[in-house]
Every structure is written in C-alpha cells, then in structure tokens.
Amino acid sequence: MHVMTDIDIESRPGARTSAFAVANADGATIRGAVHRPIRGPGGGGDTIPVDAVILAVPGLGAPLRSTLKPALHLIANGFTVVRFDPTNAVGHSDGTIREFTPQGLVQDLHAVSCWAREQFPGCQLAYLGSSISGRAALRAAAQAGSGVAMVGTLGCVVDMRATLTALRGGRDAVVDLRHSRLPDQVTLLGHTISTDCAPAVVAEDWLSVESTVIDAQAGPYWHNVQGGADPWVSLEDARTVARRVGTAVLTEISGAGHTFSGADRVVALETLVRDYHRHLRVEAAVSSSSSSSSPPTPRAQPEQRIPTRLDLAMMQRIEDRLDTVLTSIRPTD
C-alpha cells in the first residue's frame, strides 16, 4: 500500500509546493516535493492540462536540489512536477548511498508513480532523469507499459559498463568481478558504494548497450539530450541506441559535458520542455479521440516561458524550507 503525508510549504505566483512522503515496496520512506501550477495570471501562461505530471529524479550522488532548475522550467510552462530523493542515495529519503542499486531506483520510481496516479487520477505521467537515473527511468517505463507517456533524459547512461569503467579510471568492474578482485566498495563521483550488488546488476542485465535498447524499445517515446563533451557517456553509443530504437529522439549539444551547466543546460531544458508539450498534448488528443474515427487535431505549441532569476530565487527559498520539512515527515496510514 502506498501512503503519503502532504504538507503545504508555500505558494507563489504560478505554483504551490507541498512536501510528501511515501513508502516503497520494501517499506523504506521516499521523500520529495510536488509543485502544482496555479492557473490564471502568473500561472505559466498557456498550460497543458493540469493532469500532466512529470517525475524528476536526481542523478547518482546528487541531492533533490539538483532537480530545482529543471523543475522550474517545467513549472513555468504549466507542468505539475513531482521531485523526490531516491532511497539509498544522498538526500532526505531512507538509506545511504553505500547501498545504492539501479533496481532500487526503479522500485522507487514505481512507488512514486503509483502515488502520483492516486493524487492525480487519469494523469498523463512522464519521467525526467539524468545519467544513471535516466537509465533507470527507461527500465521503469518499460515495466509500466502504457502507464508512462514519455521519458526525457539528460546524458542518459546508455552503456553502464563503459560509464562505470570510465568513472573507475579504466578499471572494468565486470572483469574484476569475474576474477574475484572487485573490492568490497568503490568510489563513484566522490561517494563510497558497496559492490555487494554487483552480481545482481550483472544478472539483471543493466550493463550493456543492448540492454538499454531492449528497455527503450519496450517503453514509451524517449527524448535523450546528450553532450558531445561528456567524459562518461559516449556520444557514439547514444547515437547507436537512438538509431536502433524507433521511438527515440537524440538531441546533441556539442560542447556540453555530463551535467549540462550554464547555457547548455538552458538549451537542453528548453528542448525537453518543448517536446513534453508536443508529445503529451498529442497523447492527450489520442486518448480523448480513442472512441472516434477522426484523427486528433494537433494544437499549436505555446510560447515557452523561460524562468527568471527572481523565479529561481523564490524557488531556492522554498527549497530551504523543504530541507527542514523533509527531515521529519513520514508516511501515515
């Protein structure tokens, strides 16, 4: 059973923010925030229907605050956004990053997706992930079937074995595991992570380009934005996956690294916001016309709103308040 606590944090022109806590399948507590656009003046302009909900997940070793700017772009353009710290990560949810596994992140995505559908019945659900969380989002969406309408990713890890090898300075974890020389723990992005999960990661088929293709082919429409200067994800691998997946689109930003900073981040987010608008609108039109023989009529793209520095400053103040609230809330029956 999925349960939650909803605490109103603060309202501002355009959005209302609340904290929530929900239990995953293992009973661990996931904590996060939901941002609901307010219609009318300051409400984000020409918004898509309020029941389009996007789940935004931090990358490996990144806190909830790392999803603030992506969420702000989505909120400013009329999307309801659910952000959460995964369990066994660095944020407010239960567990420590030492016990992180990609399958655990998939489990958390399922739990929060279930909660979102309960809170917003009939909503169109989409995911936004980055790096390894983008890869987990692909698998979660594939397992959800028609329950997820779109996956957007920034620097999605399409070959996890190659990325882990790059992060470990050229040491291949699979080879080390095969020859019984994998240490009890490894350091990734400055965080110590146990290798107890390594056999399961291999058995669950997380590590290859082929497994990414299989998950993406089984899932919904996918738009990946990839930096050409990413040291940990090969642009050629990203191209290979996109070519092989009929429902995938790849946008390349030549000078961007793995984390998309500055102007590169703005371009990446504008690109994804535009596609969330386009694709979720089409999905909504198809659903509403499913009983009709007439094809849906595409609606014009709204003019995209770019968040201002004032918007960001206001959201950062809300984030400070969230940091306090999320340390104490737990799911309730």
N, C-alpha and C positions, 0 to 999 in steps of 0.2 A: 504494500500500500504506500502511496506517495502522499506525504503530508507537508504542510508548509506553515510558516509564520509570515505575515505580511505587515510591515511597519512602515507607515508613511514617513519619508525623510524630509522632503522639501519640494515645493512647487516653484517653478519659474516660468516666465513666458515661453510657451512652447512645449513643456514636458513636466510630468510628475514622476518622481523617483521613489521607489519603495525597495526595502530590503526583503529578502526571502531566505528561507532555509528549507531544504527538502532532503529526505533520506534516500540513498541509493539502495540497490538490491542487497547490499551487504550490511545495511543499517548505518553506514557512515553518513555524516552530515555534509551536504553540499551547501555552500552559502554564496549568495550573489545579489544582484540588483535587477529590477525591471524598470524600464523607462518608457512611459506611455505618452505619446504626443497629445497635446491638447488642441482640438480643432479651433478655428477662428483666428483672429489677429494674433500673430506671433506663433501660430501653431505649426509652422513649417511649410506654409503655402499650400499648393495643390498636392495633397497627400493621397497615397493609395489607401485602400480600406484598412481600418484600424486592426482588423484581424490578420494582417500580415505581420508575422513575428519572426525576428532573426535572432538566433542564439549565437553570441560571440564568445569565443573561448581563447584564453591566453596560450601562447606558445610555451614550450618546455622551459621551466625555470623562470617564467615571467609572472608577475602578480596581476591581479584584477585591473589595477590602474593602467596597465599596458594596453587595455582594450578601450580606454576612455576616448581617445581621438577617433578611432574607427566608429565607435558607438555614436559619438557626437555628429559625425557626418550622416549617419543613418537616421538619427532622431530629427535632425534639422530638415530632413526630407520626408518626414511623415511616417517612418517605420517605428513600430514597437520593438524595443531591443531588450533582450534578456542576456545579461552578462553573469558569469559565475567563475569562481575559483574551483578547479577540479580537486578532488580528493588526492591525497598523496602528492601534493605539489608544494608551492611556497606561500600560498595565500591563506585565506581565512577558513577554508574547509578542513575537514578532519584529515589526519595523516601527515606524513612528512615526505619530502621528495625522494628520500632514500628508497622508498617502496614504490616509486612510480612505475607504471606499466602502461603501454598503449591500450591494452584491453581494458584496463581500469578507466581510462578516459572515455572509451566507447560506452562503458557501463554508465558513467556519469552523464554522457550526452543523452542516452536513452531515458534516464531518470528525469532530467530537466525537461526533455521533450514531452514526456508524459505529463509533468506538472504544467507546462505551458498550454498543452491542449485542454487540460482541465480548467485553467484560468481563462482561456480564450477559445471557447468551443467553436469548432468549424474553421479555426485559423489556418492560413497557409503558413507552414513552417519552413524556414531556411536556416542554413548554418553559415557562420563565418569563422574560419580557423586560420592559423598561421603555423608554418613549419610543421612540427610533428602533430600539433593539434589539427592542422588541416588534413593530414593523412588519416588521423583517427575519425575525423568528420566524414571522410569518404566511406570508411567502413560502416560507421553508424548509419549513414544514409542508405547504404546498400542493404543493410539488415532491416531498415524501417520500411522498405518497399515504397509504396506511394505516399507514405506519411511525411516525406520531406520533399519540397518542391524544387530546391536549388541548393547547391553548395558553392560558396565563394571562398577562395583561399589566397593567402599571400605567402609566396615562397614555399609552397607545399613540398614536403619531403616525399619525393616520388620513388627514391631508391634508398630505403632506410639503412641498408647495409653500407652503401657508399657514404652516406652522410655521417653515420657513426664512425666509420673509418677515418674520415676527414677530421672529425671532432677529436679523435684519439691520436692525431698526429701520424696517421698512416697505419696504425695497428688494427688489423681486421679481427673483430670480436668473434666472428664465426670460426675463423681459423684457430684463434686462441681457445675457443670452447671445444673444438674438435680435438685439440691436442692437450686438453686439460691444463692449459696455462692461463685461463682467464682469471683475473684476480677477483676477490670477493666483492670488490666495489670499484667503480670507475668514476672519474671526474668528467662531467659534461657541462659546459658553459658555467664552470665555477661551482657546480653542485655535485655532491657525492651521492651516487646512486648504486644500490645493490645490484649485483648481477645474478641473484637467485632466480630472477625471472627469465634469464637468457634461454634456457631450453624451451620454455613455453612460447617465447617470442618467435623462435625458430619454428616450433611445431604449429603455431597459429598462422604462419606464413605472412609475416609482416615485412620481410627484409628486402624483397626484390621489386624491380620494375614490373615484372609480370603480375605480382600480387596487387599492385596499385591499379594496373589496367583492369584486372578482374573485378575489383571493388568498384571502380569508376564505371565500368560497363553495366554493372548491376544496379547502379544508383541513378539519381536524377541528373538534370542538367548541371554542369560543373564549369565554373569560370576560375581559372588559375592565373594570378598575376605573378610573373617570375622576373627577378632581377638578373640582368646579364653579368653583374659583377659579384654574384653570390658565391662565397668561397665553399659552401657546404652542400649546395644543391646544383647539379649540373644543368645548365640551360638545355643542352642537347638531350638529356634524359627527359626533361619537361616537354620538349618538342616531340620526342618519341611517343610518350604517353598520350599527348593531345592528339597526335595523328591516328593513334590506334583506337581512341575512344570516340565514338560517333557523337556523343552528347557533350563533348568537352570543347572549351574555347581557351586558348592561351593568349595572354597579353604580355609582351616583353617590354621591360623598361631597361634600356641598355646599361645605364650607369648605376643602377640600384644594387645594393647589397642584400643581405638576408633580412634585415629589419626595416627597410623602406623608411628612411628618415627624410625630413625636410620636404622639398618639392616633390621628390619621388613618392613619398607617402601620399601627398595630396592627389597626384595623378592616379595612383593605384586606387585610392578610395573613391575618387570621382568615377573611375571606370567601373568599379563594382557596384556603386550606388545606382549608376545608370542602368546596369544590367539587372539588378534586383527589381528596379522599377519596371523595366521592359518585360522580364520573364515572369514575375509574379502577377503582373497585370494580364499577361496572356493566359497564364494558368487559371486565374480567376474567371476570365472570359470563357475559357473552355469548360470549366465546371458549371458556370451558370447556363451555358447553352447545350449541356450534355443531352437534354431531352428534346432538343430542336435539331432539325436537319440543316439549319442555316449556320454557316461558319461564324465565329466571333468576329466582331469588328474591332480592330486594334485602335486603342486610344492614343492620342498624341503624348509624347514624352513631356512631363512637366519641366519647367526651368529649374535646374538644380541649384539649391542653396548651399553656399559654402559657409561653414561656421566661422564666426569672427573671434578675435582674441577675447572679447567680452564674454562670448558664449563659453569659451574654454575656461576662462577664469571662474565663471559661475559653476561650471561642472566640476572644477577642481575643488571648490568649496564644498559642494555636495559630496565629493569623493572623500574629503576629510571627515565628514560626518559619517559616511558609510563605514570608514575604517573603525570607528568607535562602535557603531551598532552591530556590525557583523561579528565582532569578537564574542558577543553574548547570546545571540539568538539561536534557537534550536527548533527543530520540527515539533509540532504539537498535534495531538490526536484530534 
